[in-house]
């Protein structure tokens, strides 16, 4: 399953994402991962959440990002949820590429039983129709 929290910068997407991840880790039977562009939110996350600062790794495009996700999944078969804050920046996604990346995450979700929750800094109206089905919260 892929879920998108959409809205422009400053609308509260990160706050919503942090609330969801901390609630999820309380009931999770497996691992919960939080990907971000910095370690800024380290103290706002439950200590059982695995925080990954994606900028520490050489991810140069969306294909490298998908490879990075596959690497994470290959190392821990107990991952239940992966939260991705600042998705467009972290995944290096621009333009129509978002459809391809979200579809690939959806395939990985089905294959490995992992939920992906994405924070996307775009209004719902500006997102391609192909990904609007994944929007669960629009701020």
DAWO-V351522 format. One record per helix or strand of 3 or more residues. SS is the DSSP state (H for helix, E for strand). FROM is the first residue (numbers start at 0). TO is the last residue. If there is no record, write none. Layout:
# DAWO-V351522
ss->SS from->FROM to->TO
ss->SS from->FROM to->TO
This chain:
# DAWO-V351522
ss->E from->1 to->5
ss->H from->12 to->26
ss->E from->30 to->35
ss->H from->41 to->43
ss->E from->49 to->52
ss->H from->53 to->55
ss->H from->61 to->74
ss->E from->78 to->83
ss->H from->86 to->89
ss->H from->96 to->111
ss->E from->114 to->119
ss->H from->123 to->125
ss->H from->128 to->131
ss->E from->134 to->137
